[in-house]
Amino acid sequence: MGQLRLIDLLLLGAYFISMALMGLYFARNAKSTEGYFVGNRAYPGWLIGISLFGTTISSITFVGYPADGFKTAYLRYLICIMLPIGVFIATRYFVPFFRRGKITSAFEYLEGRFGPGTRVYAASVFIIAQCIRLSTIQYLVALLMNKVTGWDVTTCILVGGVVTAFYTVAGGIEAVIWTDFVQSVILTAGGVLILVVIVWKLPGGLGQMLSVAWTDGKFAFSDLNTATGQLQPAPWGISLREKTVFMMLIVGLFQWLAEYSSNQEVIQKYCASKSAGEARSAMWICCWCCVPTWGYFLFIGTALYVFYKVFPDPLAADMLSGVRKAEEILPYFVTTKMPVGTAGIVMAAVLAAAMSSMSSAMNSISAVAITDIYKRHLTRGRDDRHYVLAAKWVTLVSSIIMIGGAYWLARTDSKTLLHLSTEFASIIAGGLLGLYMLGFLTTRGDGRAVVTGILFAVAFSAYVSFAGLGWLPDSAARALTERFDTYYTGVIGNMGMFVLGFIMALALPQKPRNLTNLTIWTQDGTPLD
């Protein structure tokens, strides 16, 4: 890999300094829990929408999507194009449950619907899953910085982690939202620069790129056949044994419904909007920014495929064949082909994509820990200044966990541990969408009923994950892989959660409870704020 030149390093330094200064600037407004967690609910929809966009477009988009477009085709884009349907359902049916009552945490709803135990369960698994996710993102970004800058991985972990932690701890949600806005602009500019350079360097320009890619089937809904090494078009039907067009659309719908019904990072931001109408606008702005952006970064991967077909390179060939990871293709191009000054901008864009996700995650961990656990069960009746200070400590601790987890990954077998962290996160997050759907769509069930569904979702996700990790006997793992594609783990887990929870709700004696405004069937018509 190449090394960044001095002007590129100076641009990176300027980016880090500006993010830190924004944290100091917004610290003056983070004096109450309302200000620290939801910015006094005063933000316009356009700003929240761009902030949501910045959070959603993580470093996975910036590095992973080009890698997928470079090595395969557009099958996984089917998941992305289901976002508008998910947002339509969320804006129409989910927003009222979170905008009424001026809630701060998504899990406050669960206490009203199912009881305090369910709320604590969901809040706890969210915090654990976010800590795992933070460590993984920070580690991956540090690896990327190491390849591009030549800095030691530990130094890269500290630089990115400390700056992100600083402005998030100091400025709360306001610093997160405004830095998300700036980072969104930077990551968009970085993506545009990459494609401009590729097209400029190709002898036939954009026309050549489109022609070669079309001839080679790079725009199709295809996946890589590992046995032949060739692209294979996905079938259209319904199947649990293989990836099909229809099933990928279903996976996408479930993913986005989960994102807008139970993800605290998202819900906290549209609760920070000044009105329900502004929250809906924010969600649509995010949607119409994200869908073309995901397609654009896949397109960059396609352009990189054509570039290295026209200009053969042994390292790029290894990335295409699987000898090296395909995720190395973007940093390799940036450090070896980008003009002086542009590489620093692109690297800042990659960091911006990662830091916007990490800062939102840290602030949401703090909001959940204080609102759902500390203030609700551990320390009641203290003044607001106490809870703001506690929130800052929680944010700081989450950043320390992030840095420590990333360092631990760097010192051990990264491939195995990254896979393990991904699998573990899927286990503990199992069933949350099914849980919320049971609450929104039915009038049956309480905390007793949902326990069975939760246990099924966790056990099923664990079975799939342990089989993938090789922790089960060969016969048990083979019985799964021969009948089931692991892409459908979330779909099956959430459906099982919903069905079993509903069956138990029918079987158990119904306790009289007030469900006003807690289901779509029991809304009283109270206007939203």
C-alpha positions in Angstrom: 0.0 0.0 0.0 1.1 3.6 -0.5 1.8 6.4 1.9 -0.1 9.7 2.2 1.9 12.7 1.1 2.4 15.8 3.4 -0.4 17.8 2.0 -2.8 14.8 2.5 -1.6 14.4 6.1 -2.2 18.1 6.7 -5.8 17.8 5.3 -6.4 14.9 7.6 -5.0 16.9 10.6 -7.3 19.8 9.7 -10.3 17.5 9.7 -9.5 16.1 13.1 -9.0 19.5 14.6 -12.2 20.9 13.2 -14.2 18.0 14.7 -12.7 18.5 18.1 -13.5 22.3 18.0 -17.1 21.6 17.1 -17.4 19.5 20.2 -16.1 22.4 22.3 -18.5 24.8 20.6 -21.6 22.8 21.2 -20.7 21.9 24.8 -22.3 25.1 26.0 -25.8 23.8 25.1 -25.4 20.4 26.6 -26.5 21.4 30.1 -29.6 19.3 30.6 -30.6 15.7 29.7 -33.1 17.1 27.1 -30.3 19.1 25.6 -27.7 16.4 25.8 -29.9 13.6 24.4 -32.4 15.2 22.1 -31.2 18.8 21.7 -34.4 20.2 23.3 -36.3 18.7 20.4 -35.7 21.8 18.3 -34.1 20.6 15.0 -35.5 21.0 11.5 -36.2 18.0 9.5 -33.6 18.7 6.8 -30.8 18.7 9.4 -31.9 15.6 11.2 -32.3 13.9 7.8 -28.7 14.7 6.7 -27.5 13.6 10.2 -29.4 10.3 9.8 -27.8 9.9 6.3 -24.4 10.5 7.8 -25.0 7.9 10.5 -26.4 5.3 8.0 -23.6 5.7 5.5 -20.8 4.2 7.6 -17.3 3.1 6.6 -18.9 -0.2 5.5 -20.6 1.8 2.7 -17.4 3.6 1.8 -15.2 0.6 1.7 -17.4 -2.5 1.6 -19.8 -1.4 -1.1 -17.0 -0.7 -3.7 -15.5 -4.0 -2.7 -18.8 -5.8 -3.4 -19.2 -4.0 -6.7 -15.6 -4.7 -7.7 -15.8 -8.4 -7.0 -19.5 -9.3 -7.6 -22.5 -7.4 -8.9 -25.6 -5.7 -7.6 -27.5 -8.5 -5.8 -27.2 -6.9 -2.4 -28.5 -3.6 -3.7 -31.9 -5.2 -3.6 -31.7 -4.8 0.2 -31.1 -1.1 -0.2 -34.0 -0.4 -2.5 -36.5 -1.6 0.1 -35.7 1.4 2.3 -38.5 3.6 0.8 -41.1 0.9 1.7 -39.6 0.6 5.2 -39.7 4.4 5.6 -43.3 4.6 4.3 -44.4 2.1 6.9 -42.4 3.8 9.7 -43.6 7.4 8.9 -47.2 6.2 8.8 -47.4 3.8 11.7 -44.2 4.0 13.9 -43.7 7.7 14.4 -46.8 8.2 16.7 -45.6 5.6 19.2 -42.3 7.6 19.7 -43.4 11.2 19.3 -46.2 11.0 21.9 -45.1 11.5 25.5 -41.7 13.1 24.5 -39.7 10.0 25.0 -36.0 9.9 24.9 -35.4 6.2 24.5 -37.0 3.8 22.1 -37.3 1.3 24.9 -39.7 3.4 27.0 -42.4 2.2 24.7 -41.7 -1.4 25.7 -42.3 -0.7 29.4 -45.8 0.7 28.7 -46.7 -2.2 26.4 -45.0 -5.2 28.0 -43.7 -4.1 31.4 -40.3 -2.9 32.9 -38.6 -6.2 32.6 -38.9 -6.2 28.8 -37.6 -2.6 28.7 -34.5 -3.5 30.7 -33.9 -6.6 28.5 -34.1 -4.6 25.2 -32.0 -1.7 26.6 -29.3 -4.1 27.9 -28.9 -6.1 24.7 -28.8 -2.8 22.7 -25.9 -1.5 24.9 -23.9 -4.7 24.5 -24.5 -4.9 20.8 -23.5 -1.3 20.3 -20.3 -1.7 22.3 -19.3 -4.7 20.1 -20.2 -2.8 16.9 -18.2 0.3 18.1 -15.1 -1.8 18.7 -15.4 -3.5 15.3 -15.9 -0.3 13.3 -13.0 1.4 15.1 -10.7 -1.6 14.5 -11.6 -1.7 10.8 -11.1 2.0 10.3 -7.7 1.7 12.1 -6.7 -1.0 9.7 -7.6 1.2 6.8 -5.7 4.2 8.3 -2.7 1.9 8.8 -2.7 0.8 5.1 -3.1 4.3 3.8 -0.9 6.3 6.2 1.6 3.7 7.3 1.0 4.6 11.0 1.0 1.9 13.6 -2.5 0.3 14.1 -2.5 1.3 17.8 -1.8 4.9 16.9 -4.7 4.8 14.3 -7.0 3.4 17.0 -6.2 6.2 19.4 -6.3 9.1 16.9 -9.8 8.2 15.5 -11.2 7.0 18.8 -10.0 9.9 21.0 -11.2 12.7 18.6 -14.7 11.0 18.2 -15.0 10.5 22.0 -14.0 14.1 22.7 -16.6 15.8 20.6 -19.3 13.3 21.6 -18.7 13.6 25.3 -18.4 17.3 25.2 -21.2 18.3 22.9 -23.9 15.6 23.2 -26.5 15.1 20.5 -26.0 18.6 19.1 -22.3 18.0 18.4 -23.3 14.6 16.9 -25.9 16.1 14.6 -23.8 19.0 13.3 -20.6 16.9 12.9 -22.8 14.3 11.0 -23.8 17.1 8.7 -20.2 18.2 8.0 -19.1 14.5 7.7 -21.9 13.8 5.2 -20.7 16.6 3.0 -17.1 15.3 3.2 -17.9 11.7 2.5 -20.0 12.7 -0.5 -17.2 14.9 -1.9 -14.7 12.0 -1.4 -16.9 9.6 -3.3 -17.4 12.0 -6.2 -13.6 12.6 -6.4 -12.9 8.9 -6.7 -15.2 8.4 -9.6 -14.0 11.5 -11.4 -10.4 10.3 -11.2 -11.3 6.8 -12.5 -13.3 8.2 -15.5 -10.6 10.7 -16.2 -7.8 8.1 -16.3 -9.8 5.6 -18.5 -8.9 6.1 -22.2 -12.6 5.8 -23.3 -14.0 7.6 -20.3 -17.5 6.9 -18.9 -18.6 5.2 -22.1 -15.8 2.6 -21.9 -16.6 2.0 -18.3 -20.3 1.3 -18.9 -19.6 -0.8 -22.0 -17.1 -3.1 -20.4 -19.1 -3.5 -17.2 -22.3 -4.3 -19.1 -20.5 -6.9 -21.3 -19.1 -8.6 -18.2 -22.5 -8.7 -16.4 -21.5 -6.4 -13.6 -24.8 -4.6 -13.5 -26.9 -7.8 -13.0 -28.5 -9.1 -9.8 -25.8 -11.8 -9.6 -23.6 -13.3 -6.9 -20.3 -15.0 -7.0 -20.3 -18.7 -7.4 -17.5 -19.8 -5.1 -17.1 -23.2 -6.9 -16.5 -21.7 -10.4 -15.4 -18.1 -9.5 -17.9 -16.7 -12.0 -20.9 -14.4 -11.5 -24.2 -16.3 -11.4 -27.6 -14.6 -11.8 -29.9 -15.0 -8.8 -33.2 -16.8 -9.4 -36.4 -14.9 -8.7 -38.5 -17.3 -6.6 -39.0 -18.0 -2.9 -36.3 -20.1 -1.2 -34.6 -20.5 2.1 -31.7 -22.5 0.6 -30.3 -19.8 -1.7 -30.3 -16.1 -2.3 -33.1 -15.1 -4.7 -34.3 -11.7 -5.8 -37.6 -12.0 -4.0 -36.0 -13.2 -0.7 -33.3 -10.4 -0.8 -36.2 -7.9 -1.0 -37.8 -9.5 2.0 -34.5 -9.4 3.9 -34.2 -5.7 3.1 -37.8 -5.0 4.3 -37.1 -6.7 7.6 -33.8 -4.9 8.0 -35.3 -1.4 7.5 -38.4 -2.1 9.6 -36.0 -3.1 12.4 -33.9 0.0 11.8 -36.9 2.4 12.2 -38.8 0.5 14.9 -36.1 -0.5 17.4 -32.8 1.2 16.6 -32.2 3.9 19.3 -29.7 5.8 17.1 -32.5 6.4 14.5 -35.4 6.9 16.9 -33.4 9.3 19.1 -32.8 11.6 16.2 -36.4 11.8 14.9 -37.4 12.4 18.5 -35.0 15.4 18.4 -37.0 16.9 15.5 -39.2 19.9 16.4 -42.4 18.2 15.3 -43.8 14.9 14.0 -44.0 16.4 10.6 -40.3 17.4 10.7 -39.4 13.8 11.9 -41.2 12.4 8.9 -39.4 14.8 6.6 -36.1 13.8 8.1 -36.8 10.1 7.5 -37.6 10.7 3.8 -34.6 13.0 3.3 -32.4 10.3 4.8 -34.0 7.7 2.5 -33.6 9.7 -0.7 -30.0 10.4 0.1 -29.1 6.9 1.1 -30.6 4.8 -1.7 -28.7 6.5 -4.6 -25.5 6.8 -2.4 -25.4 3.0 -1.9 -25.9 2.5 -5.6 -23.2 5.1 -6.3 -20.6 3.3 -4.2 -21.4 0.0 -5.8 -20.9 1.8 -9.1 -17.5 3.0 -7.9 -16.6 -0.7 -7.3 -17.8 -1.5 -10.9 -15.6 1.4 -12.2 -12.6 0.0 -10.3 -13.2 -3.4 -11.9 -13.1 -1.8 -15.3 -10.1 0.4 -14.4 -8.0 -2.6 -13.4 -9.2 -4.6 -16.4 -7.9 -1.8 -18.7 -4.8 -1.3 -16.5 -3.9 -4.8 -15.2 -2.3 -4.8 -11.7 -1.1 -8.0 -9.8 -2.4 -6.7 -6.5 -5.8 -5.8 -7.8 -6.0 -9.2 -9.5 -5.4 -10.9 -6.2 -8.2 -8.8 -4.6 -10.6 -9.9 -7.4 -9.6 -13.6 -7.2 -9.8 -13.7 -3.4 -6.1 -14.1 -2.6 -6.4 -10.7 -0.9 -9.5 -9.1 0.6 -11.6 -7.2 -1.9 -12.0 -4.4 0.8 -8.4 -3.4 0.1 -9.2 -2.2 -3.4 -10.4 1.3 -2.5 -7.5 2.2 -0.2 -5.1 0.7 -2.8 -6.5 2.9 -5.6 -6.6 6.0 -3.3 -2.9 5.7 -2.3 -1.5 4.8 -5.7 -3.7 6.6 -8.3 -5.3 9.7 -6.7 -3.6 13.0 -7.4 -1.8 14.9 -4.6 -4.2 16.6 -2.2 -7.2 14.4 -3.2 -6.1 11.3 -1.3 -6.3 13.3 2.0 -9.8 14.4 1.2 -10.9 10.8 0.4 -9.3 9.5 3.6 -11.1 12.2 5.6 -14.3 11.0 3.9 -13.7 7.4 5.0 -13.1 8.6 8.5 -16.1 10.9 8.4 -18.3 7.9 7.4 -17.0 5.9 10.3 -16.9 8.7 12.9 -20.5 9.7 12.2 -21.7 6.2 13.0 -19.5 5.9 16.1 -20.5 9.2 17.6 -24.2 8.4 17.1 -23.7 5.0 18.7 -21.9 6.4 21.8 -24.6 9.1 22.3 -27.4 6.5 22.0 -25.6 4.1 24.5 -25.5 7.0 26.9 -29.2 7.9 26.4 -30.3 4.3 26.9 -28.1 3.6 29.9 -29.3 6.8 31.7 -32.9 6.8 30.7 -33.8 3.1 30.8 -31.5 1.8 33.6 -29.7 4.4 35.7 -32.5 7.0 36.1 -35.3 4.5 36.0 -34.0 1.8 38.4 -30.7 2.7 40.1 -30.6 6.4 41.1 -34.0 8.2 41.1 -34.9 11.8 42.1 -31.5 13.5 41.4 -31.3 16.9 39.7 -30.8 17.1 36.0 -27.2 18.2 36.3 -26.3 14.9 38.0 -27.8 12.9 35.1 -26.0 15.0 32.5 -22.7 14.3 34.3 -23.6 10.6 34.5 -24.4 10.6 30.8 -21.0 12.1 29.9 -19.3 9.4 32.0 -21.3 6.7 30.3 -20.3 8.2 26.9 -16.6 8.3 28.0 -16.8 4.7 29.2 -18.3 3.5 25.9 -15.5 5.2 24.1 -12.9 3.5 26.3 -14.6 0.2 25.6 -14.5 1.0 21.9 -10.8 1.8 21.9 -10.0 -1.1 24.2 -12.0 -3.6 22.1 -10.4 -2.3 18.9 -7.0 -2.7 20.5 -7.8 -6.3 21.6 -8.9 -7.2 18.1 -5.7 -5.7 16.7 -3.6 -7.9 19.1 -5.3 -11.2 18.3 -6.6 -13.2 15.3 -8.6 -10.5 13.7 -10.4 -12.6 11.1 -11.8 -15.0 13.7 -12.7 -12.4 16.2 -14.3 -10.1 13.7 -16.5 -13.0 12.6 -17.2 -13.9 16.2 -18.2 -10.3 17.2 -20.6 -10.1 14.2 -22.2 -13.4 15.1 -22.4 -12.5 18.8 -24.1 -9.2 18.0 -26.7 -11.0 15.9 -27.5 -13.4 18.8 -28.1 -10.8 21.4 -30.1 -8.5 19.1 -32.4 -11.4 18.0 -36.1 -10.7 17.9 -36.4 -7.0 18.6 -38.3 -6.3 15.4 -40.7 -9.1 16.2 -41.1 -7.8 19.7 -42.0 -4.3 18.5 -44.4 -5.7 15.9 -46.2 -7.7 18.5 -46.6 -4.5 20.5 -47.7 -2.3 17.6 -49.9 -4.7 15.7 -51.7 -6.7 18.5 -53.6 -6.0 21.7 -52.5 -9.3 23.2 -49.6 -10.2 25.4 -47.5 -8.9 28.2 -44.0 -9.6 29.6 -44.9 -13.2 30.3 -45.8 -13.9 26.7 -42.8 -12.3 25.0 -40.3 -14.4 27.0 -40.9 -17.5 24.9 -40.5 -15.5 21.7 -37.3 -13.9 22.9 -35.8 -17.2 23.9 -36.6 -18.7 20.5 -35.1 -15.8 18.6 -31.9 -15.9 20.7 -31.6 -19.7 20.5 -32.2 -19.7 16.7 -29.7 -17.0 16.1 -27.2 -18.7 18.3 -27.6 -22.0 16.5 -27.0 -20.3 13.1 -24.0 -18.4 14.4 -22.4 -21.3 16.2 -22.8 -23.4 13.0 -21.1 -20.7 11.0 -18.2 -20.5 13.6 -17.7 -24.3 13.5 -18.7 -24.8 17.2 -21.3 -27.4 16.3 -20.9 -31.0 15.2 -20.5 -31.4 11.4 -23.8 -33.2 11.1 -25.7 -30.3 12.9 -24.0 -27.6 10.9 -24.5 -29.5 7.6 -28.2 -29.9 8.4 -28.5 -26.2 8.6 -26.3 -25.1 5.7 -28.0 -27.6 3.3 -31.5 -26.2 4.0 -31.0 -22.6 5.0 -29.0 -19.5 3.8 -27.8 -17.5 6.8 -29.0 -14.3 5.2 -32.4 -15.2 6.4 -31.5 -15.5 10.1 -33.1 -12.2 11.0 -36.3 -12.9 9.0 -36.9 -16.3 10.7 -35.9 -15.1 14.1 -38.2 -12.1 14.1 -41.1 -14.1 12.6 -40.6 -16.7 15.3 -40.5 -14.1 18.0 -43.8 -12.6 16.8 -45.7 -15.9 16.3 -44.6 -17.6 19.5 -45.2 -14.4 21.5 -48.7 -14.1 20.0 -49.5 -17.8 20.7 -48.4 -17.5 24.3 -50.5 -14.3 24.6 -53.5 -16.3 23.5 -52.8 -19.1 25.9 -52.1 -17.1 29.0 -54.9 -15.4 31.0 -55.2 -11.8 29.8 -54.5 -9.1 32.5 -56.5 -5.9 32.2 -54.3 -3.1 31.0 -54.6 0.3 29.5 -53.3 0.1 26.0 -54.3 3.6 24.8 -51.9 4.8 22.1 -49.8 1.7 22.5 -51.1 -0.3 19.5 -52.4 0.8 16.1 -55.9 -0.4 17.2 -56.1 1.7 20.4 -55.1 5.2 19.3 -57.3 7.9 20.7 -56.6 10.5 18.0 -54.5 12.8 20.3 -52.6 15.2 17.9 -48.9 14.6 17.7 -46.5 17.4 18.8 
